[in-house]
Each structure stands twice: as C-alpha cells, then as structure tokens.
C-alpha cells in the first residue's frame, strides 16, 4: 500500500483545511491521520474504518474535524476547522496492517505511512 498525503499549507488561525490521502491497492484498510510538530512526538489525530462506518478522534480534534473516505476514489479526507497554532505540524496518513480493519489510535497498528504534508497556522 502506498499513500500520498496532500492539502497542507499556510492558513490563518480560525481557518480551515481539508487534507487528502490517496491510497493504492484495494480500499479495505482502516486509515489514520497522525501529526508531528517540531520537538514533539507523533500524535494521533483521527482514524476511519475500512468501510467508513466507524470514526475515532483525538480529544483535541473532536467537534472541529471530520474524517471521511471515498472508496470509489480510494481517498480519505480530513477536514479541520477552527485551526489554531497548536495544529501546526506535519500531518501523516497511514494504513492499518490488516484488511477490513477498524479504527485505532495506536501508531504501531499502522504498517504503511505516507510522506506527510505540512500544515502551518499563523496567528
């Protein structure tokens, strides 16, 4: 599985972004989004099950972000609203190890990682 994340950029605080993660292979893996800011560990952002029925969010994202997927396009989206400076990070999408997988917030459960897309929020 190969993953390509895009959609990052420079945005003002309070603004919104939609990140995309295009995957190769059959769309039967759960996908997660993680982020890593300079000097900090990689942290979980959101996850969606292989069929899009189940979603999971980090506490910091719940209520202002939406993860979704279009399996016909083999693409997962992450919409983030009300961006703040603490959201500045490189955002990575990742695919779980097993087929027909459910959501997970654990990086170790993900076998394939995209290259990341930079999100910078200015005040």
N, CA, C and O atoms as a MOPAC input file, in Angstrom:
PM7 MOZYME 1SCF
protein

 N      0.84800 1    -1.18800 1     0.00000 1
 C      0.00000 1     0.00000 1     0.00000 1
 C      0.88300 1     1.23600 1     0.00000 1
 O      1.78300 1     1.37300 1     0.82800 1
 N      0.61700 1     2.12200 1    -0.92700 1
 C      1.31100 1     3.40200 1    -0.95400 1
 C      0.31000 1     4.51500 1    -0.68400 1
 O     -0.82900 1     4.47100 1    -1.14900 1
 N      0.74800 1     5.50500 1     0.06800 1
 C     -0.12800 1     6.58000 1     0.49300 1
 C      0.48400 1     7.91700 1     0.11100 1
 O      1.69300 1     8.11600 1     0.22900 1
 N     -0.34700 1     8.81700 1    -0.34200 1
 C      0.09000 1    10.15000 1    -0.74200 1
 C     -0.81000 1    11.16800 1    -0.06000 1
 O     -1.99600 1    11.28100 1    -0.36900 1
 N     -0.22000 1    11.90800 1     0.87400 1
 C     -0.97200 1    12.93900 1     1.58300 1
 C     -0.74000 1    14.28900 1     0.93700 1
 O      0.36800 1    14.59500 1     0.49800 1
 N     -1.78000 1    15.09100 1     0.88100 1
 C     -1.65000 1    16.44300 1     0.34200 1
 C     -2.72900 1    17.32600 1     0.94800 1
 O     -3.60800 1    16.85400 1     1.66900 1
 N     -2.64700 1    18.60600 1     0.64600 1
 C     -3.66600 1    19.53900 1     1.11100 1
 C     -3.20000 1    20.47100 1     2.20600 1
 O     -3.94000 1    21.36700 1     2.61300 1
 N     -1.98000 1    20.27500 1     2.69300 1
 C     -1.46900 1    21.16100 1     3.71400 1
 C     -1.14300 1    22.52300 1     3.13900 1
 O     -1.24500 1    22.75500 1     1.93400 1
 N     -0.74700 1    23.42100 1     4.03300 1
 C     -0.39700 1    24.76000 1     3.59200 1
 C     -0.35700 1    25.71500 1     4.76400 1
 O     -0.38900 1    25.31500 1     5.92800 1
 N     -0.28600 1    26.98700 1     4.42300 1
 C     -0.27900 1    28.05200 1     5.41800 1
 C     -1.68900 1    28.62700 1     5.53400 1
 O     -2.29300 1    29.01700 1     4.53500 1
 N     -2.19700 1    28.67300 1     6.73500 1
 C     -3.55200 1    29.15700 1     6.95400 1
 C     -3.58400 1    30.00600 1     8.21700 1
 O     -2.82600 1    29.77200 1     9.15800 1
 N     -4.45700 1    30.97900 1     8.22100 1
 C     -4.58300 1    31.82600 1     9.40500 1
 C     -5.38100 1    31.12400 1    10.49800 1
 O     -6.23500 1    30.28200 1    10.22200 1
 N     -5.09200 1    31.47800 1    11.71700 1
 C     -5.83600 1    30.92000 1    12.84700 1
 C     -7.33100 1    31.17700 1    12.64400 1
 O     -7.75100 1    32.26000 1    12.23800 1
 N     -8.10100 1    30.15600 1    12.93800 1
 C     -9.53500 1    30.23500 1    12.72800 1
 C     -9.98700 1    29.69700 1    11.38600 1
 O    -11.17900 1    29.49800 1    11.15400 1
 N     -9.03100 1    29.46400 1    10.50600 1
 C     -9.35500 1    28.97500 1     9.17500 1
 C     -9.54000 1    27.46500 1     9.13800 1
 O     -9.55200 1    26.79600 1    10.17100 1
 N     -9.68300 1    26.94700 1     7.92100 1
 C     -9.94400 1    25.52000 1     7.71700 1
 C     -9.04400 1    24.96400 1     6.62700 1
 O     -8.54400 1    25.68800 1     5.76700 1
 N     -8.85700 1    23.66100 1     6.69300 1
 C     -8.12000 1    22.94300 1     5.66300 1
 C     -8.77300 1    21.59100 1     5.46400 1
 O     -9.39200 1    21.03900 1     6.37400 1
 N     -8.62300 1    21.06800 1     4.25500 1
 C     -9.02000 1    19.68900 1     4.00200 1
 C     -7.80900 1    18.94500 1     3.47400 1
 O     -7.29900 1    19.24900 1     2.39600 1
 N     -7.36100 1    17.98300 1     4.23100 1
 C     -6.25600 1    17.13300 1     3.81700 1
 C     -6.78700 1    15.91100 1     3.09600 1
 O     -7.87200 1    15.41700 1     3.40300 1
 N     -6.01400 1    15.42800 1     2.13400 1
 C     -6.40100 1    14.24100 1     1.38300 1
 C     -5.31200 1    13.19000 1     1.49300 1
 O     -4.12800 1    13.51100 1     1.60000 1
 N     -5.71900 1    11.95300 1     1.46600 1
 C     -4.78100 1    10.83600 1     1.49300 1
 C     -5.22600 1     9.84800 1     0.41800 1
 O     -6.23500 1     9.15800 1     0.56400 1
 N     -4.45700 1     9.79500 1    -0.65500 1
 C     -4.75700 1     8.88200 1    -1.75000 1
 C     -3.96900 1     7.59600 1    -1.55100 1
 O     -2.75800 1     7.62500 1    -1.33400 1
 N     -4.66600 1     6.47100 1    -1.62800 1
 C     -4.02900 1     5.18500 1    -1.37900 1
 C     -4.06200 1     4.31100 1    -2.62600 1
 O     -4.98700 1     4.38300 1    -3.43500 1
 N     -3.03700 1     3.49200 1    -2.75800 1
 C     -3.01800 1     2.48500 1    -3.82600 1
 C     -3.60200 1     1.19600 1    -3.27300 1
 O     -3.79100 1     1.07300 1    -2.06200 1
 N     -3.88300 1     0.25800 1    -4.12000 1
 C     -4.39000 1    -1.02000 1    -3.65500 1
 C     -5.86100 1    -0.95900 1    -3.30600 1
 O     -6.47600 1     0.10100 1    -3.42100 1
 N     -6.43800 1    -2.06800 1    -2.88300 1
 C     -7.87100 1    -2.11700 1    -2.55200 1
 C     -8.17700 1    -1.30200 1    -1.31700 1
 O     -7.37600 1    -1.28100 1    -0.38200 1
 N     -9.31800 1    -0.62700 1    -1.28600 1
 C     -9.67400 1     0.26500 1    -0.16200 1
 C    -10.28900 1    -0.48700 1     1.00600 1
 O    -11.38000 1    -0.14100 1     1.46000 1
 N     -9.60400 1    -1.50800 1     1.49600 1
 C    -10.19400 1    -2.28500 1     2.58500 1
 C     -9.33500 1    -2.25200 1     3.84400 1
 O     -9.28400 1    -3.22100 1     4.60200 1
 N     -8.66100 1    -1.11800 1     4.05400 1
 C     -7.85500 1    -0.91400 1     5.25200 1
 C     -8.34900 1     0.32900 1     5.98500 1
 O     -8.75100 1     1.31300 1     5.36500 1
 N     -8.31200 1     0.26700 1     7.29400 1
 C     -8.55800 1     1.47700 1     8.06300 1
 C     -7.41000 1     2.44700 1     7.84000 1
 O     -6.26000 1     2.04200 1     7.66900 1
 N     -7.73500 1     3.71600 1     7.84400 1
 C     -6.74600 1     4.77400 1     7.63900 1
 C     -6.73700 1     5.68800 1     8.84900 1
 O     -7.78500 1     6.01800 1     9.40500 1
 N     -5.56100 1     6.08600 1     9.24100 1
 C     -5.42800 1     7.02000 1    10.34800 1
 C     -4.63300 1     8.23900 1     9.92600 1
 O     -3.80000 1     8.18500 1     9.02200 1
 N     -4.91300 1     9.33400 1    10.60100 1
 C     -4.11400 1    10.54700 1    10.45800 1
 C     -3.36600 1    10.77700 1    11.76800 1
 O     -3.92200 1    10.65000 1    12.85900 1
 N     -2.09800 1    11.11600 1    11.62500 1
 C     -1.25100 1    11.46100 1    12.75800 1
 C     -0.54900 1    12.77300 1    12.42700 1
 O     -0.51800 1    13.19700 1    11.27200 1
 N     -0.00100 1    13.39400 1    13.42300 1
 C      0.75200 1    14.61300 1    13.17800 1
 C      1.95600 1    14.67900 1    14.10700 1
 O      1.98000 1    14.07800 1    15.18100 1
 N      2.95300 1    15.43300 1    13.65100 1
 C      4.16200 1    15.60200 1    14.45700 1
 C      4.65300 1    17.02800 1    14.31900 1
 O      4.96700 1    17.49500 1    13.22400 1
 N      4.71400 1    17.70500 1    15.44100 1
 C      5.24300 1    19.05900 1    15.48700 1
 C      6.71800 1    18.99900 1    15.87000 1
 O      7.15400 1    18.01700 1    16.47200 1
 N      7.49100 1    20.02400 1    15.53600 1
 C      8.91900 1    20.02400 1    15.87300 1
 C      9.13500 1    19.82800 1    17.36900 1
 O      8.51800 1    20.50300 1    18.19300 1
 N     10.02400 1    18.89000 1    17.70700 1
 C     10.34900 1    18.64900 1    19.09500 1
 C      9.31400 1    17.85900 1    19.86900 1
 O      9.43500 1    17.69300 1    21.08300 1
 N      8.29200 1    17.36800 1    19.17300 1
 C      7.23900 1    16.61800 1    19.86100 1
 C      7.09500 1    15.24500 1    19.22700 1
 O      7.52100 1    15.01200 1    18.09600 1
 N      6.49000 1    14.35200 1    19.97600 1
 C      6.26100 1    13.01400 1    19.46600 1
 C      5.08500 1    13.02400 1    18.48800 1
 O      4.23600 1    13.91500 1    18.50800 1
 N      5.06900 1    12.00500 1    17.64000 1
 C      3.94500 1    11.85500 1    16.72700 1
 C      2.68700 1    11.55300 1    17.53300 1
 O      2.71500 1    10.73500 1    18.45200 1
 N      1.59700 1    12.20500 1    17.19300 1
 C      0.36800 1    12.00500 1    17.93800 1
 C     -0.79600 1    11.68900 1    17.01100 1
 O     -0.83000 1    12.10700 1    15.85300 1
 N     -1.72900 1    10.95400 1    17.54500 1
 C     -2.91800 1    10.54200 1    16.81100 1
 C     -3.84100 1    11.72700 1    16.60000 1
 O     -3.99000 1    12.58600 1    17.46900 1
 N     -4.47200 1    11.75500 1    15.40300 1
 C     -5.42500 1    12.80700 1    15.08200 1
 C     -6.82100 1    12.22200 1    14.87700 1
 O     -7.77600 1    12.63400 1    15.53700 1
 N     -6.93400 1    11.26500 1    13.96200 1
 C     -8.23900 1    10.68500 1    13.65400 1
 C     -8.03600 1     9.38900 1    12.88800 1
 O     -6.98000 1     9.15700 1    12.29900 1
 N     -9.06400 1     8.54800 1    12.90700 1
 C     -8.99600 1     7.27400 1    12.20600 1
 C    -10.37500 1     6.93100 1    11.66400 1
 O    -11.39300 1     7.33700 1    12.22400 1
 N    -10.39800 1     6.17700 1    10.56600 1
 C    -11.66200 1     5.75200 1     9.97700 1
 C    -11.54500 1     4.29200 1     9.57900 1
 O    -10.51400 1     3.86400 1     9.06000 1
 N    -12.60600 1     3.52600 1     9.82500 1
 C    -12.58900 1     2.11000 1     9.50000 1
 C    -12.58800 1     1.88600 1     7.98800 1
 O    -12.80000 1     2.81700 1     7.21100 1
 N    -12.35100 1     0.66200 1     7.59100 1
 C    -12.19700 1     0.36300 1     6.17500 1
 C    -13.45100 1     0.71400 1     5.37400 1
 O    -13.35300 1     1.07800 1     4.20200 1
 N    -14.61200 1     0.60800 1     5.98800 1
 C    -15.86700 1     0.87500 1     5.27000 1
 C    -16.44600 1     2.24500 1     5.59900 1
 O    -17.52800 1     2.58800 1     5.12300 1
 N    -15.73800 1     3.03000 1     6.40600 1
 C    -16.19400 1     4.37500 1     6.72600 1
 C    -17.27400 1     4.44900 1     7.78700 1
 O    -17.75000 1     5.53800 1     8.10900 1
 N    -17.66300 1     3.32100 1     8.32900 1
 C    -18.76100 1     3.31600 1     9.30200 1
 C    -18.31700 1     3.86000 1    10.65200 1
 O    -19.07900 1     4.55500 1    11.32400 1
 N    -17.10900 1     3.55100 1    11.04500 1
 C    -16.61100 1     3.96700 1    12.36100 1
 C    -15.51600 1     5.00700 1    12.22400 1
 O    -14.65800 1     4.91400 1    11.34700 1
 N    -15.55600 1     6.00000 1    13.10100 1
 C    -14.51600 1     7.01700 1    13.15200 1
 C    -14.06600 1     7.21300 1    14.59700 1
 O    -14.79200 1     6.90400 1    15.54200 1
 N    -12.87200 1     7.72600 1    14.73800 1
 C    -12.28300 1     7.94800 1    16.05400 1
 C    -11.46200 1     9.21800 1    15.98100 1
 O    -10.74500 1     9.44300 1    15.00500 1
 N    -11.56200 1    10.05500 1    17.01300 1
 C    -10.86700 1    11.33300 1    17.01300 1
 C    -10.07700 1    11.52000 1    18.29400 1
 O    -10.45800 1    11.03000 1    19.35700 1
 N     -8.96300 1    12.24100 1    18.17100 1
 C     -8.27100 1    12.71000 1    19.36400 1
 C     -9.15900 1    13.74900 1    20.04300 1
 O     -9.96900 1    14.41400 1    19.39600 1
 N     -8.99300 1    13.87400 1    21.33300 1
 C     -9.80500 1    14.83300 1    22.07500 1
 C     -9.65900 1    16.24400 1    21.52000 1
 O    -10.62700 1    17.00500 1    21.48000 1
 N     -8.46600 1    16.58700 1    21.09900 1
 C     -8.19800 1    17.93500 1    20.59400 1
 C     -8.87700 1    18.20200 1    19.25400 1
 O     -9.00200 1    19.35200 1    18.83300 1
 N     -9.31300 1    17.13400 1    18.58600 1
 C     -9.91500 1    17.26400 1    17.26200 1
 C    -11.42800 1    17.09400 1    17.26100 1
 O    -12.11400 1    17.52200 1    16.33300 1
 N    -11.92700 1    16.47500 1    18.29500 1
 C    -13.35900 1    16.16400 1    18.32000 1
 C    -14.18100 1    17.44300 1    18.29500 1
 O    -13.93800 1    18.36400 1    19.07600 1
 N    -15.14400 1    17.49300 1    17.40500 1
 C    -16.02500 1    18.65100 1    17.29200 1
 C    -15.58900 1    19.68600 1    16.27400 1
 O    -16.38600 1    20.53900 1    15.88200 1
 N    -14.35100 1    19.62700 1    15.84100 1
 C    -13.90700 1    20.59900 1    14.84200 1
 C    -13.20600 1    19.92700 1    13.65300 1
 O    -12.61900 1    20.60600 1    12.81100 1
 N    -13.26900 1    18.63300 1    13.59100 1
 C    -12.68700 1    17.94000 1    12.44400 1
 C    -13.59600 1    16.79300 1    12.02700 1
 O    -14.38400 1    16.27200 1    12.81600 1
 N    -13.45900 1    16.41700 1    10.75900 1
 C    -14.23600 1    15.31100 1    10.21200 1
 C    -13.34800 1    14.47400 1     9.32100 1
 O    -12.71000 1    14.99100 1     8.40400 1
 N    -13.30700 1    13.18800 1     9.59000 1
 C    -12.59500 1    12.26200 1     8.72300 1
 C    -13.63200 1    11.50300 1     7.90800 1
 O    -14.66500 1    11.08600 1     8.43100 1
 N    -13.34900 1    11.33200 1     6.64000 1
 C    -14.28400 1    10.64600 1     5.75200 1
 C    -13.48500 1     9.92500 1     4.68000 1
 O    -12.28100 1    10.14000 1     4.53800 1
 N    -14.16100 1     9.07000 1     3.92900 1
 C    -13.47200 1     8.36700 1     2.86000 1
 C    -14.40200 1     8.14600 1     1.68300 1
 O    -15.61700 1     8.00800 1     1.82800 1
 N    -13.78400 1     8.12000 1     0.51400 1
 C    -14.47400 1     7.81300 1    -0.73000 1
 C    -13.76400 1     6.60600 1    -1.31500 1
 O    -12.73500 1     6.74300 1    -1.97700 1
 N    -14.30300 1     5.44500 1    -1.07400 1
 C    -13.61000 1     4.22500 1    -1.52000 1
 C    -13.60800 1     4.07400 1    -3.04000 1
 O    -12.76700 1     3.36600 1    -3.59400 1
 N    -14.53200 1     4.72600 1    -3.70100 1
 C    -14.50400 1     4.68900 1    -5.16300 1
 C    -13.26400 1     5.40900 1    -5.69200 1
 O    -12.73400 1     5.05700 1    -6.74600 1
 N    -12.81200 1     6.41500 1    -4.95400 1
 C    -11.59300 1     7.14900 1    -5.31300 1
 C    -10.40100 1     6.71100 1    -4.49300 1
 O     -9.29100 1     7.20700 1    -4.68800 1
 N    -10.62100 1     5.78700 1    -3.57900 1
 C     -9.54800 1     5.29300 1    -2.70900 1
 C     -8.84500 1     6.45000 1    -2.00100 1
 O     -7.61600 1     6.50100 1    -1.94400 1
 N     -9.62300 1     7.35600 1    -1.47500 1
 C     -9.09800 1     8.56900 1    -0.85200 1
 C     -9.80000 1     8.80800 1     0.48400 1
 O    -11.01100 1     8.63700 1     0.62000 1
 N     -8.99500 1     9.20600 1     1.45500 1
 C     -9.50500 1     9.57600 1     2.77100 1
 C     -9.26300 1    11.05700 1     2.97300 1
 O     -8.21200 1    11.58000 1     2.60200 1
 N    -10.22800 1    11.72400 1     3.55700 1
 C    -10.15400 1    13.16100 1     3.76900 1
 C    -10.16700 1    13.48300 1     5.26100 1
 O    -10.76600 1    12.77500 1     6.07000 1
 N     -9.48800 1    14.56900 1     5.59200 1
 C     -9.55000 1    15.08600 1     6.96100 1
 C     -9.82100 1    16.58300 1     6.86900 1
 O     -8.96500 1    17.36000 1     6.44600 1
 N    -11.00800 1    16.96500 1     7.26500 1
 C    -11.39400 1    18.37200 1     7.31000 1
 C    -11.12800 1    18.88600 1     8.72200 1
 O    -11.61800 1    18.31200 1     9.69400 1
 N    -10.36300 1    19.94900 1     8.83600 1
 C    -10.08200 1    20.54900 1    10.13100 1
 C    -10.54000 1    22.00300 1    10.10900 1
 O    -10.13100 1    22.78500 1     9.25100 1
 N    -11.38200 1    22.34400 1    11.05200 1
 C    -11.88700 1    23.70900 1    11.17600 1
 C    -11.31500 1    24.37200 1    12.43000 1
 O    -10.72000 1    23.71100 1    13.28200 1
 N    -11.50200 1    25.66300 1    12.52300 1
 C    -11.05100 1    26.41600 1    13.70700 1
 C     -9.59600 1    26.10900 1    14.04200 1
 O     -9.25100 1    25.82700 1    15.19000 1
 N     -8.76300 1    26.17100 1    13.02800 1
 C     -7.34500 1    25.86600 1    13.22100 1
 C     -6.69700 1    26.86100 1    14.16800 1
 O     -7.02400 1    28.04800 1    14.15500 1
 N     -5.78600 1    26.37500 1    14.98000 1
 C     -5.01700 1    27.22800 1    15.87300 1
 C     -3.54200 1    26.86900 1    15.76000 1
 O     -3.18600 1    25.88800 1    15.10600 1
 N     -2.69600 1    27.65100 1    16.38500 1
 C     -1.25400 1    27.48000 1    16.20600 1
 C     -0.78000 1    26.11900 1    16.69100 1
 O      0.21700 1    25.59400 1    16.19400 1
 N     -1.47800 1    25.55200 1    17.64300 1
 C     -1.10000 1    24.22300 1    18.15400 1
 C     -1.34400 1    23.12200 1    17.10900 1
 O     -0.89300 1    21.98900 1    17.28100 1
 N     -2.04400 1    23.45300 1    16.05200 1
 C     -2.26700 1    22.48000 1    14.98300 1
 C     -1.11900 1    22.44600 1    13.97900 1
 O     -1.09900 1    21.59200 1    13.09300 1
 N     -0.17300 1    23.35800 1    14.10800 1
 C      0.96800 1    23.38700 1    13.20900 1
 C      1.79100 1    22.11500 1    13.38500 1
 O      2.25700 1    21.80800 1    14.48200 1
 N      1.96100 1    21.38500 1    12.28900 1
 C      2.66500 1    20.10500 1    12.33800 1
 C      2.73400 1    19.53000 1    10.92800 1
 O      2.10500 1    20.04000 1    10.00000 1
 N      3.50100 1    18.47000 1    10.78900 1
 C      3.43500 1    17.64800 1     9.58500 1
 C      2.37800 1    16.58300 1     9.83300 1
 O      2.41700 1    15.87300 1    10.83800 1
 N      1.45100 1    16.48200 1     8.92200 1
 C      0.34200 1    15.52700 1     9.04500 1
 C      0.61800 1    14.32600 1     8.14800 1
 O      0.93300 1    14.46900 1     6.96600 1
 N      0.49300 1    13.14400 1     8.73600 1
 C      0.74700 1    11.90200 1     8.02200 1
 C     -0.52600 1    11.06000 1     7.98700 1
 O     -1.28400 1    11.01900 1     8.95700 1
 N     -0.74800 1    10.39700 1     6.86500 1
 C     -1.79100 1     9.38300 1     6.84700 1
 C     -1.10900 1     8.00900 1     6.82100 1
 O      0.01000 1     7.85700 1     6.33100 1
 N     -1.80900 1     7.03400 1     7.35600 1
 C     -1.24800 1     5.70300 1     7.47400 1
 C     -2.35500 1     4.66900 1     7.32100 1
 O     -3.52000 1     4.93000 1     7.61800 1
 N     -1.96300 1     3.49600 1     6.85200 1
 C     -2.89800 1     2.40300 1     6.63400 1
 C     -2.62900 1     1.29400 1     7.63500 1
 O     -1.47600 1     0.96800 1     7.91800 1
 N     -3.68700 1     0.72100 1     8.16500 1
 C     -3.50700 1    -0.35800 1     9.13200 1
 C     -2.98000 1    -1.61000 1     8.46100 1
 O     -3.03500 1    -1.75200 1     7.24000 1
 N     -2.46400 1    -2.52000 1     9.28400 1
 C     -1.81000 1    -3.73000 1     8.79700 1
 C     -2.78600 1    -4.74200 1     8.20900 1
 O     -2.45100 1    -5.45900 1     7.26600 1
 N     -3.99000 1    -4.79800 1     8.76700 1
 C     -4.89300 1    -5.88500 1     8.40600 1
 C     -6.04500 1    -5.38100 1     7.55100 1
 O     -6.45900 1    -4.22700 1     7.66000 1
 N     -6.55500 1    -6.26300 1     6.69900 1
 C     -7.69600 1    -5.90500 1     5.86600 1
 C     -8.97400 1    -5.86600 1     6.70200 1
 O     -9.08100 1    -6.51300 1     7.74400 1
 N     -9.92700 1    -5.09800 1     6.21700 1
 C    -11.22700 1    -4.93500 1     6.87400 1
 C    -11.04700 1    -4.50700 1     8.32900 1
 O    -11.73700 1    -4.97800 1     9.23200 1
 N    -10.10400 1    -3.60600 1     8.51600 1
 C     -9.72000 1    -3.19700 1     9.85300 1
 C    -10.59200 1    -2.04400 1    10.36000 1
 O    -11.19600 1    -1.29300 1     9.59400 1
 N    -10.62400 1    -1.94700 1    11.68900 1
 C    -11.37000 1    -0.89000 1    12.35000 1
 C    -10.42100 1     0.22200 1    12.78000 1
 O     -9.22600 1     0.19200 1    12.48500 1
 N    -10.97300 1     1.19100 1    13.47300 1
 C    -10.16800 1     2.34100 1    13.85200 1
 C     -9.15900 1     1.99100 1    14.94500 1
 O     -9.33900 1     1.03000 1    15.69300 1
 N     -8.10800 1     2.78200 1    15.01900 1
 C     -7.10800 1     2.63100 1    16.07700 1
 C     -6.38400 1     3.95000 1    16.25300 1
 O     -6.18600 1     4.69000 1    15.28900 1
 N     -5.98700 1     4.24800 1    17.48700 1
 C     -5.19800 1     5.44300 1    17.76100 1
 C     -3.73300 1     5.08700 1    18.00700 1
 O     -2.94000 1     5.95400 1    18.37600 1
 N     -3.37300 1     3.83700 1    17.80800 1
 C     -2.02400 1     3.36900 1    18.11900 1
 C     -1.15700 1     3.33500 1    16.86400 1
 O     -1.47600 1     2.59300 1    15.93500 1
 N     -0.08200 1     4.10100 1    16.79900 1
 C      0.77500 1     4.10700 1    15.59900 1
 C      1.28200 1     2.71900 1    15.21200 1
 O      1.45200 1     2.42700 1    14.02800 1
 N      1.52100 1     1.87000 1    16.20200 1
 C      2.06500 1     0.54600 1    15.90800 1
 C      1.09700 1    -0.30600 1    15.09000 1
 O      1.51700 1    -1.25900 1    14.43300 1
 N     -0.18400 1     0.02400 1    15.12400 1
 C     -1.17000 1    -0.73700 1    14.35900 1
 C     -1.13400 1    -0.41800 1    12.86800 1
 O     -1.78600 1    -1.09000 1    12.06900 1
 N     -0.37800 1     0.60000 1    12.49800 1
 C     -0.33700 1     1.05100 1    11.11100 1
 C      0.97800 1     0.63300 1    10.46700 1
 O      2.05800 1     0.87500 1    11.00600 1
 N      0.86600 1     0.00400 1     9.31200 1
 C      2.04800 1    -0.55900 1     8.66400 1
 C      2.60700 1     0.32900 1     7.56100 1
 O      3.80600 1     0.30400 1     7.28500 1
 N      1.74400 1     1.10700 1     6.93600 1
 C      2.15400 1     1.88000 1     5.76300 1
 C      1.88400 1     3.36100 1     6.02600 1
 O      0.81000 1     3.74600 1     6.48700 1
 N      2.89100 1     4.17700 1     5.71700 1
 C      2.81100 1     5.60000 1     6.02400 1
 C      3.09300 1     6.43000 1     4.77300 1
 O      3.95100 1     6.08900 1     3.95900 1
 N      2.35200 1     7.52300 1     4.64500 1
 C      2.62600 1     8.46800 1     3.57800 1
 C      3.76000 1     9.39600 1     3.97400 1
 O      4.31600 1     9.28300 1     5.06600 1
 N      4.09800 1    10.30800 1     3.08700 1
 C      5.26600 1    11.16500 1     3.27700 1
 C      4.96600 1    12.38600 1     4.14300 1
 O      5.90200 1    13.04900 1     4.59100 1
 N      3.73200 1    12.69900 1     4.38900 1
 C      3.39800 1    13.83700 1     5.23000 1
 C      3.15400 1    15.10100 1     4.44100 1
 O      3.71000 1    15.29700 1     3.36100 1
 N      2.31300 1    15.95600 1     4.99800 1
 C      2.03400 1    17.25300 1     4.40700 1
 C      2.06900 1    18.29600 1     5.52900 1
 O      1.50500 1    18.08300 1     6.60300 1
 N      2.72900 1    19.41000 1     5.27000 1
 C      2.94300 1    20.42000 1     6.30100 1
 C      1.71600 1    21.32100 1     6.43500 1
 O      1.18500 1    21.83200 1     5.44900 1
 N      1.28600 1    21.49700 1     7.67200 1
 C      0.23100 1    22.45700 1     7.99700 1
 C      0.83500 1    23.49400 1     8.93400 1
 O      1.37400 1    23.15900 1     9.98900 1
 N      0.73900 1    24.74600 1     8.53600 1
 C      1.26000 1    25.83800 1     9.35000 1
 C      0.13400 1    26.82900 1     9.59600 1
 O     -0.48400 1    27.33500 1     8.65900 1
 N     -0.11900 1    27.09600 1    10.85400 1
 C     -1.18500 1    28.01900 1    11.22400 1
 C     -0.54400 1    29.28000 1    11.79200 1
 O      0.22800 1    29.22400 1    12.75000 1
 N     -0.87400 1    30.40500 1    11.19200 1
 C     -0.32800 1    31.68700 1    11.63700 1
 C     -1.37800 1    32.44700 1    12.44900 1
 O     -2.58200 1    32.31800 1    12.22900 1
 N     -0.88200 1    33.23000 1    13.38000 1
 C     -1.80300 1    33.99200 1    14.23500 1
 C     -2.13500 1    35.33500 1    13.60400 1
 O     -2.89500 1    36.11500 1    14.17700 1

